[in-house]
Amino acid sequence: MERTSIALTVNGVRHERKVEPRRLLSDFLREDLGLTGTHVGCEHGVCGACTVLLDGDSARSCLTFAVQCDGASVRTVEGLGEIGALHPLQESFRRHHALQCGFCTPGMLMTALDLLAKYPLATDEEIRAGLSGNLCRCTGYANIVAAVREAAAARGDDRP
């Protein structure tokens, strides 16, 4: 199979690889770069578990070809924080017990990060609407909404 050279920045680190044109971004992140925080659930873009930020916008990595990301910047959940120094959104999820099995959590975090950067999220209804493309089978969403609400209140007016 023919391979195409791509170069992209993932979590601030530039990567150059040759990939098959049909290689999905989710597979590239997980298998080629070892960033397994990006989960693959439905492989149809429905569940949101594979959500990453692509040039600052949330995107389903299971629907995006790696070659489409040539020259782009990708941020995965591994680019948020680290043990002992969690991102404020991760800390809010921890404080509100906004996860159970954790499968949906990376996608929820990346979607919420995008929403927090772009929208006021002044009501629970706005938060729920924003997260409606991400499925969770464990939490019932109440704690996730509470965590995002807290993060929205804490960000103040520093939104880009």
MDAnalysis code that builds the backbone (N, CA, C; Angstrom):
import MDAnalysis as mda
import numpy as np

u = mda.Universe.empty(480, n_residues=160, atom_resindex=np.repeat(np.arange(160), 3), trajectory=True)
u.add_TopologyAttr("name", ["N", "CA", "C"] * 160)
u.add_TopologyAttr("resid", np.arange(1, 161))
u.add_TopologyAttr("resname", ["MET", "GLU", "ARG", "THR", "SER", "ILE", "ALA", "LEU", "THR", "VAL", "ASN", "GLY", "VAL", "ARG", "HIS", "GLU", "ARG", "LYS", "VAL", "GLU", "PRO", "ARG", "ARG", "LEU", "LEU", "SER", "ASP", "PHE", "LEU", "ARG", "GLU", "ASP", "LEU", "GLY", "LEU", "THR", "GLY", "THR", "HIS", "VAL", "GLY", "CYS", "GLU", "HIS", "GLY", "VAL", "CYS", "GLY", "ALA", "CYS", "THR", "VAL", "LEU", "LEU", "ASP", "GLY", "ASP", "SER", "ALA", "ARG", "SER", "CYS", "LEU", "THR", "PHE", "ALA", "VAL", "GLN", "CYS", "ASP", "GLY", "ALA", "SER", "VAL", "ARG", "THR", "VAL", "GLU", "GLY", "LEU", "GLY", "GLU", "ILE", "GLY", "ALA", "LEU", "HIS", "PRO", "LEU", "GLN", "GLU", "SER", "PHE", "ARG", "ARG", "HIS", "HIS", "ALA", "LEU", "GLN", "CYS", "GLY", "PHE", "CYS", "THR", "PRO", "GLY", "MET", "LEU", "MET", "THR", "ALA", "LEU", "ASP", "LEU", "LEU", "ALA", "LYS", "TYR", "PRO", "LEU", "ALA", "THR", "ASP", "GLU", "GLU", "ILE", "ARG", "ALA", "GLY", "LEU", "SER", "GLY", "ASN", "LEU", "CYS", "ARG", "CYS", "THR", "GLY", "TYR", "ALA", "ASN", "ILE", "VAL", "ALA", "ALA", "VAL", "ARG", "GLU", "ALA", "ALA", "ALA", "ALA", "ARG", "GLY", "ASP", "ASP", "ARG", "PRO"])
u.atoms.positions = np.array([
    [0.856, -1.182, 0.000],
    [0.000, 0.000, 0.000],
    [0.897, 1.238, 0.000],
    [0.490, 2.204, -0.753],
    [1.191, 3.481, -0.824],
    [1.148, 4.184, 0.528],
    [2.231, 4.858, 0.894],
    [2.292, 5.606, 2.145],
    [2.580, 7.068, 1.841],
    [2.014, 7.935, 2.655],
    [2.150, 9.375, 2.484],
    [2.865, 9.953, 3.696],
    [3.787, 10.857, 3.474],
    [4.488, 11.523, 4.577],
    [3.596, 12.604, 5.164],
    [3.506, 12.612, 6.484],
    [2.770, 13.666, 7.179],
    [3.639, 14.189, 8.317],
    [3.362, 15.421, 8.700],
    [4.005, 16.032, 9.857],
    [2.923, 16.782, 10.625],
    [2.787, 16.490, 11.882],
    [1.807, 17.171, 12.708],
    [2.361, 17.323, 14.115],
    [1.781, 18.239, 14.831],
    [2.189, 18.486, 16.214],
    [1.122, 17.910, 17.123],
    [1.524, 17.022, 18.019],
    [0.598, 16.401, 18.961],
    [1.063, 16.748, 20.371],
    [0.204, 17.426, 21.096],
    [0.509, 17.845, 22.476],
    [1.839, 18.591, 22.555],
    [2.073, 19.445, 21.543],
    [3.265, 20.274, 21.527],
    [4.511, 19.631, 20.960],
    [4.438, 18.367, 20.558],
    [5.601, 17.650, 20.012],
    [5.353, 17.367, 18.532],
    [6.316, 17.746, 17.709],
    [6.185, 17.507, 16.268],
    [6.515, 16.049, 15.950],
    [5.690, 15.439, 15.110],
    [5.872, 14.050, 14.682],
    [5.829, 14.002, 13.160],
    [6.768, 13.271, 12.578],
    [6.781, 13.030, 11.137],
    [6.732, 11.523, 10.924],
    [5.791, 11.088, 10.096],
    [5.614, 9.663, 9.826],
    [5.136, 9.471, 8.400],
    [5.284, 8.254, 7.920],
    [4.672, 7.840, 6.661],
    [3.507, 6.946, 7.037],
    [2.337, 7.276, 6.502],
    [1.133, 6.526, 6.832],
    [0.368, 6.165, 5.569],
    [-0.403, 5.116, 5.665],
    [-1.322, 4.782, 4.583],
    [-2.409, 5.851, 4.542],
    [-2.861, 6.229, 3.350],
    [-3.890, 7.264, 3.252],
    [-5.169, 6.930, 4.023],
    [-5.445, 5.662, 4.235],
    [-6.673, 5.262, 4.941],
    [-6.493, 5.193, 6.453],
    [-5.305, 5.499, 6.973],
    [-5.022, 5.413, 8.409],
    [-5.837, 6.456, 9.160],
    [-6.617, 6.013, 10.131],
    [-7.424, 6.929, 10.931],
    [-6.557, 7.647, 11.955],
    [-6.934, 8.871, 12.270],
    [-6.203, 9.630, 13.281],
    [-6.218, 8.897, 14.617],
    [-7.328, 8.279, 14.974],
    [-7.398, 7.538, 16.244],
    [-6.367, 6.415, 16.273],
    [-6.225, 5.685, 15.184],
    [-5.236, 4.608, 15.117],
    [-3.819, 5.166, 15.121],
    [-3.610, 6.267, 14.418],
    [-2.303, 6.909, 14.402],
    [-1.896, 7.313, 15.822],
    [-2.813, 7.952, 16.546],
    [-2.509, 8.396, 17.913],
    [-2.237, 7.212, 18.832],
    [-3.104, 6.229, 18.785],
    [-3.007, 5.091, 19.702],
    [-1.856, 4.149, 19.353],
    [-1.766, 3.767, 18.098],
    [-0.811, 2.724, 17.710],
    [0.556, 3.277, 17.306],
    [0.572, 4.363, 16.551],
    [1.850, 4.891, 16.083],
    [2.540, 5.746, 17.144],
    [1.746, 6.514, 17.912],
    [2.335, 7.402, 18.912],
    [2.198, 6.884, 20.341],
    [1.424, 5.823, 20.554],
    [1.265, 5.258, 21.898],
    [0.423, 6.099, 22.837],
    [-0.399, 6.995, 22.287],
    [-1.263, 7.853, 23.102],
    [-2.633, 7.183, 23.237],
    [-2.729, 6.258, 24.166],
    [-3.925, 5.421, 24.290],
    [-5.056, 6.067, 25.081],
    [-4.880, 7.312, 25.491],
    [-5.963, 8.013, 26.171],
    [-7.122, 8.318, 25.243],
    [-6.856, 8.423, 23.965],
    [-7.920, 8.609, 22.982],
    [-8.574, 7.251, 22.773],
    [-9.812, 7.119, 23.231],
    [-10.493, 5.829, 23.175],
    [-11.295, 5.688, 21.889],
    [-11.450, 4.460, 21.451],
    [-12.252, 4.160, 20.265],
    [-13.431, 3.317, 20.730],
    [-14.623, 3.868, 20.550],
    [-15.828, 3.162, 20.982],
    [-16.614, 2.646, 19.802],
    [-17.377, 3.521, 19.191],
    [-18.311, 3.096, 18.141],
    [-17.680, 3.035, 16.748],
    [-16.618, 3.762, 16.525],
    [-15.963, 3.885, 15.219],
    [-16.880, 4.450, 14.142],
    [-17.909, 5.181, 14.561],
    [-18.841, 5.827, 13.639],
    [-19.025, 7.301, 13.978],
    [-18.279, 7.826, 14.944],
    [-18.400, 9.222, 15.326],
    [-19.598, 9.540, 16.198],
    [-20.238, 8.524, 16.732],
    [-21.466, 8.722, 17.498],
    [-21.212, 8.884, 18.990],
    [-20.267, 8.133, 19.548],
    [-20.117, 8.083, 21.008],
    [-19.252, 9.198, 21.585],
    [-18.316, 9.743, 20.818],
    [-17.484, 10.840, 21.299],
    [-16.256, 10.437, 22.086],
    [-16.036, 9.145, 22.311],
    [-14.893, 8.700, 23.120],
    [-13.559, 9.056, 22.474],
    [-13.546, 9.230, 21.171],
    [-12.299, 9.491, 20.438],
    [-12.036, 10.977, 20.220],
    [-12.799, 11.846, 20.863],
    [-12.688, 13.282, 20.618],
    [-11.326, 13.831, 21.021],
    [-10.738, 14.596, 20.119],
    [-9.487, 15.318, 20.349],
    [-9.708, 16.754, 19.880],
    [-8.759, 17.617, 20.164],
    [-8.810, 18.967, 19.611],
    [-7.890, 19.008, 18.396],
    [-8.449, 19.410, 17.277],
    [-7.719, 19.509, 16.017],
    [-7.692, 20.984, 15.642],
    [-6.508, 21.572, 15.723],
    [-6.361, 23.019, 15.530],
    [-7.352, 23.795, 16.397],
    [-7.535, 23.325, 17.628],
    [-8.369, 24.019, 18.603],
    [-9.838, 23.674, 18.598],
    [-10.285, 22.893, 17.639],
    [-11.697, 22.516, 17.564],
    [-11.856, 21.029, 17.858],
    [-12.917, 20.674, 18.561],
    [-13.140, 19.259, 18.840],
    [-13.416, 18.518, 17.542],
    [-12.856, 17.310, 17.457],
    [-13.009, 16.491, 16.259],
    [-13.024, 15.026, 16.651],
    [-13.760, 14.241, 15.907],
    [-13.812, 12.796, 16.116],
    [-12.622, 12.171, 15.399],
    [-11.686, 11.649, 16.152],
    [-10.484, 11.085, 15.530],
    [-10.766, 9.778, 14.806],
    [-11.899, 9.136, 15.085],
    [-12.243, 7.898, 14.377],
    [-12.844, 8.175, 13.007],
    [-13.143, 9.438, 12.713],
    [-13.693, 9.821, 11.415],
    [-12.718, 10.665, 10.604],
    [-11.551, 10.899, 11.168],
    [-10.564, 11.772, 10.547],
    [-9.370, 10.943, 10.099],
    [-8.957, 11.107, 8.871],
    [-7.763, 10.420, 8.398],
    [-6.527, 11.174, 8.876],
    [-5.489, 10.448, 9.225],
    [-4.250, 11.066, 9.688],
    [-3.687, 12.010, 8.625],
    [-3.812, 11.653, 7.348],
    [-3.272, 12.512, 6.286],
    [-3.984, 13.865, 6.229],
    [-5.213, 13.934, 6.707],
    [-5.932, 15.206, 6.762],
    [-5.306, 16.154, 7.780],
    [-4.512, 15.620, 8.687],
    [-3.944, 16.400, 9.783],
    [-2.529, 16.872, 9.498],
    [-2.056, 16.647, 8.283],
    [-0.723, 17.102, 7.911],
    [-0.636, 18.610, 8.138],
    [0.318, 19.033, 8.948],
    [0.495, 20.441, 9.271],
    [-0.361, 20.942, 10.418],
    [-1.197, 20.091, 10.950],
    [-2.137, 20.498, 12.001],
    [-1.545, 20.318, 13.399],
    [-2.273, 20.864, 14.361],
    [-1.950, 20.690, 15.767],
    [-3.074, 19.876, 16.408],
    [-2.698, 18.809, 17.092],
    [-3.661, 17.923, 17.746],
    [-3.374, 17.941, 19.242],
    [-4.428, 18.020, 20.020],
    [-4.292, 17.925, 21.479],
    [-5.152, 16.771, 21.953],
    [-4.533, 15.860, 22.681],
    [-5.241, 14.710, 23.239],
    [-5.342, 14.889, 24.749],
    [-6.034, 13.982, 25.393],
    [-6.183, 14.058, 26.839],
    [-4.821, 14.009, 27.543],
    [-3.848, 13.347, 26.934],
    [-2.509, 13.310, 27.535],
    [-1.872, 14.696, 27.569],
    [-2.375, 15.611, 26.749],
    [-1.842, 16.970, 26.711],
    [-2.494, 17.918, 27.693],
    [-3.387, 17.421, 28.537],
    [-4.060, 18.300, 29.501],
    [-3.254, 18.522, 30.768],
    [-2.963, 17.483, 31.463],
    [-2.265, 17.603, 32.738],
    [-1.501, 16.332, 33.000],
    [-1.009, 16.207, 34.198],
    [-0.269, 15.003, 34.571],
    [-0.550, 14.678, 36.024],
    [-0.170, 13.496, 36.422],
    [-0.390, 13.092, 37.813],
    [0.320, 14.087, 38.714],
    [-0.394, 14.595, 39.682],
    [0.159, 15.588, 40.593],
    [-0.014, 17.019, 40.116],
    [-0.379, 17.190, 38.862],
    [-0.587, 18.534, 38.304],
    [-1.703, 18.465, 37.262],
    [-2.904, 18.107, 37.716],
    [-4.029, 17.971, 36.803],
    [-4.441, 19.323, 36.234],
    [-4.968, 19.296, 35.031],
    [-5.587, 20.473, 34.426],
    [-6.795, 20.832, 35.303],
    [-7.155, 22.108, 35.426],
    [-8.312, 22.481, 36.249],
    [-9.600, 21.730, 35.889],
    [-9.812, 21.442, 34.611],
    [-11.005, 20.687, 34.213],
    [-10.924, 19.256, 34.725],
    [-9.755, 18.632, 34.633],
    [-9.573, 17.286, 35.179],
    [-9.799, 17.297, 36.687],
    [-9.300, 18.311, 37.345],
    [-9.471, 18.430, 38.797],
    [-10.947, 18.567, 39.145],
    [-11.687, 19.317, 38.354],
    [-13.125, 19.461, 38.576],
    [-13.845, 18.126, 38.374],
    [-13.470, 17.375, 37.354],
    [-14.051, 16.038, 37.134],
    [-13.741, 15.139, 38.332],
    [-12.520, 15.216, 38.847],
    [-12.151, 14.397, 40.009],
    [-12.971, 14.792, 41.233],
    [-13.054, 16.082, 41.468],
    [-13.768, 16.574, 42.644],
    [-15.249, 16.187, 42.621],
    [-15.837, 16.182, 41.440],
    [-17.278, 15.897, 41.320],
    [-17.571, 14.428, 41.008],
    [-16.546, 13.593, 41.032],
    [-16.723, 12.163, 40.708],
    [-17.442, 12.017, 39.368],
    [-16.970, 12.763, 38.378],
    [-17.618, 12.815, 37.067],
    [-17.115, 11.716, 36.131],
    [-16.780, 10.595, 36.693],
    [-16.376, 9.443, 35.907],
    [-16.626, 8.194, 36.727],
    [-16.820, 7.112, 36.052],
    [-16.921, 5.833, 36.738],
    [-15.979, 4.860, 36.054],
    [-16.390, 4.294, 34.939],
    [-15.472, 3.352, 34.277],
    [-14.334, 4.097, 33.590],
    [-14.543, 5.355, 33.210],
    [-13.509, 6.182, 32.611],
    [-13.412, 6.097, 31.104],
    [-14.189, 5.241, 30.476],
    [-14.055, 5.077, 29.030],
    [-14.412, 6.355, 28.277],
    [-15.466, 7.022, 28.669],
    [-15.889, 8.231, 27.965],
    [-15.129, 9.472, 28.405],
    [-14.433, 9.386, 29.524],
    [-13.838, 10.562, 30.158],
    [-12.899, 11.357, 29.246],
    [-11.959, 10.731, 28.514],
    [-11.095, 11.546, 27.652],
    [-11.876, 12.373, 26.634],
    [-12.865, 11.762, 26.000],
    [-13.681, 12.488, 25.033],
    [-14.511, 13.575, 25.686],
    [-15.052, 13.289, 26.863],
    [-15.822, 14.302, 27.601],
    [-14.928, 15.490, 27.950],
    [-13.725, 15.209, 28.430],
    [-12.804, 16.282, 28.805],
    [-12.451, 17.148, 27.601],
    [-12.136, 16.533, 26.476],
    [-11.726, 17.298, 25.301],
    [-12.896, 18.099, 24.729],
    [-14.088, 17.512, 24.745],
    [-15.267, 18.245, 24.287],
    [-15.552, 19.410, 25.218],
    [-15.503, 19.168, 26.525],
    [-15.757, 20.226, 27.502],
    [-14.723, 21.339, 27.379],
    [-13.475, 20.986, 27.142],
    [-12.427, 21.991, 26.979],
    [-12.742, 22.904, 25.791],
    [-13.181, 22.319, 24.690],
    [-13.574, 23.095, 23.521],
    [-14.770, 23.988, 23.838],
    [-15.771, 23.434, 24.504],
    [-16.958, 24.212, 24.866],
    [-16.608, 25.374, 25.785],
    [-15.757, 25.114, 26.764],
    [-15.370, 26.158, 27.717],
    [-14.620, 27.302, 27.036],
    [-13.902, 26.992, 25.991],
    [-13.154, 28.018, 25.262],
    [-14.054, 28.884, 24.387],
    [-15.232, 28.370, 24.025],
    [-16.044, 29.046, 23.015],
    [-17.393, 29.576, 23.477],
    [-17.934, 29.016, 24.542],
    [-19.308, 29.341, 24.906],
    [-19.424, 29.726, 26.376],
    [-20.436, 30.518, 26.701],
    [-20.609, 30.930, 28.099],
    [-20.979, 29.776, 29.038],
    [-21.738, 28.813, 28.550],
    [-22.191, 27.683, 29.380],
    [-22.770, 28.184, 30.696],
    [-23.707, 29.103, 30.566],
    [-24.302, 29.747, 31.739],
    [-25.351, 28.885, 32.431],
    [-25.882, 27.880, 31.736],
    [-26.922, 27.047, 32.336],
    [-26.583, 25.575, 32.137],
    [-27.197, 24.751, 32.972],
    [-27.021, 23.307, 32.818],
    [-27.540, 22.831, 31.468],
    [-28.572, 23.474, 30.952],
    [-29.116, 23.094, 29.651],
    [-28.079, 23.330, 28.549],
    [-27.340, 24.438, 28.631],
    [-26.289, 24.715, 27.643],
    [-25.173, 23.676, 27.737],
    [-24.819, 23.310, 28.954],
    [-23.777, 22.302, 29.152],
    [-24.238, 20.965, 28.586],
    [-25.458, 20.562, 28.924],
    [-25.993, 19.289, 28.421],
    [-26.060, 19.276, 26.895],
    [-26.495, 20.384, 26.302],
    [-26.566, 20.469, 24.834],
    [-25.161, 20.339, 24.235],
    [-24.194, 21.001, 24.842],
    [-22.830, 20.946, 24.345],
    [-22.210, 19.566, 24.426],
    [-22.567, 18.820, 25.453],
    [-22.022, 17.483, 25.667],
    [-22.894, 16.382, 25.052],
    [-23.972, 16.763, 24.393],
    [-24.940, 15.764, 23.922],
    [-24.374, 14.799, 22.889],
    [-23.279, 15.138, 22.264],
    [-22.663, 14.240, 21.300],
    [-21.712, 13.232, 21.922],
    [-21.591, 13.250, 23.236],
    [-20.722, 12.311, 23.947],
    [-21.586, 11.422, 24.825],
    [-21.416, 10.126, 24.662],
    [-22.225, 9.167, 25.396],
    [-21.476, 8.617, 26.607],
    [-22.211, 8.463, 27.701],
    [-21.682, 7.839, 28.911],
    [-22.724, 6.835, 29.379],
    [-22.281, 5.638, 29.652],
    [-23.216, 4.599, 30.100],
    [-23.219, 4.430, 31.608],
    [-22.368, 5.142, 32.319],
    [-22.215, 4.884, 33.757],
    [-22.743, 5.979, 34.669],
    [-22.501, 7.254, 34.327],
    [-22.663, 8.311, 35.332],
    [-24.039, 8.929, 35.418],
    [-24.825, 8.872, 34.367],
    [-26.090, 9.594, 34.379],
    [-25.891, 11.072, 34.112],
    [-24.684, 11.524, 33.846],
    [-24.323, 12.870, 33.411],
    [-24.399, 13.948, 34.487],
    [-25.105, 13.752, 35.581],
    [-25.276, 14.818, 36.572],
    [-23.931, 15.317, 37.100],
    [-23.032, 14.415, 37.414],
    [-21.738, 14.832, 37.957],
    [-20.848, 15.450, 36.883],
    [-20.992, 14.998, 35.649],
    [-20.240, 15.593, 34.541],
    [-20.696, 17.031, 34.341],
    [-21.994, 17.250, 34.345],
    [-22.535, 18.604, 34.192],
    [-22.068, 19.481, 35.349],
    [-22.081, 18.958, 36.557],
    [-21.616, 19.727, 37.719],
    [-20.142, 20.100, 37.581],
    [-19.336, 19.183, 37.086],
    [-17.908, 19.453, 36.916],
    [-17.680, 20.543, 35.871],
    [-18.397, 20.476, 34.763],
    [-18.246, 21.489, 33.717],
    [-18.791, 22.829, 34.217],
    [-19.888, 22.804, 34.961],
    [-20.448, 24.034, 35.535],
    [-19.410, 24.710, 36.420],
    [-18.756, 23.933, 37.273],
    [-17.726, 24.485, 38.164],
    [-16.567, 25.068, 37.353],
    [-16.139, 24.356, 36.314],
    [-15.044, 24.847, 35.482],
    [-15.434, 26.128, 34.749],
    [-16.689, 26.194, 34.305],
    [-17.162, 27.402, 33.617],
    [-17.177, 28.581, 34.585],
    [-17.617, 28.359, 35.811],
    [-17.653, 29.433, 36.795],
    [-16.244, 29.876, 37.192],
    [-15.328, 28.940, 37.240],
    [-13.947, 29.248, 37.669],
    [-13.148, 29.967, 36.597],
    [-13.510, 29.814, 35.345],
    [-12.687, 30.407, 34.267],
    [-12.809, 31.910, 34.200],
    [-13.892, 32.458, 34.771],
    [-14.063, 33.912, 34.727],
    [-14.229, 34.401, 33.303],
    [-13.622, 35.523, 33.013],
    [-13.743, 36.113, 31.673],
    [-12.485, 35.916, 30.844],
    [-11.663, 34.923, 31.178],
    [-10.406, 34.720, 30.454],
    [-10.563, 33.845, 29.220],
    [-11.799, 33.623, 28.785],
    [-12.065, 32.786, 27.615],
    [-11.521, 33.483, 26.375],
    [-10.863, 32.719, 25.488],
    [-10.338, 33.331, 24.249],
    [-11.442, 33.874, 23.366],
])
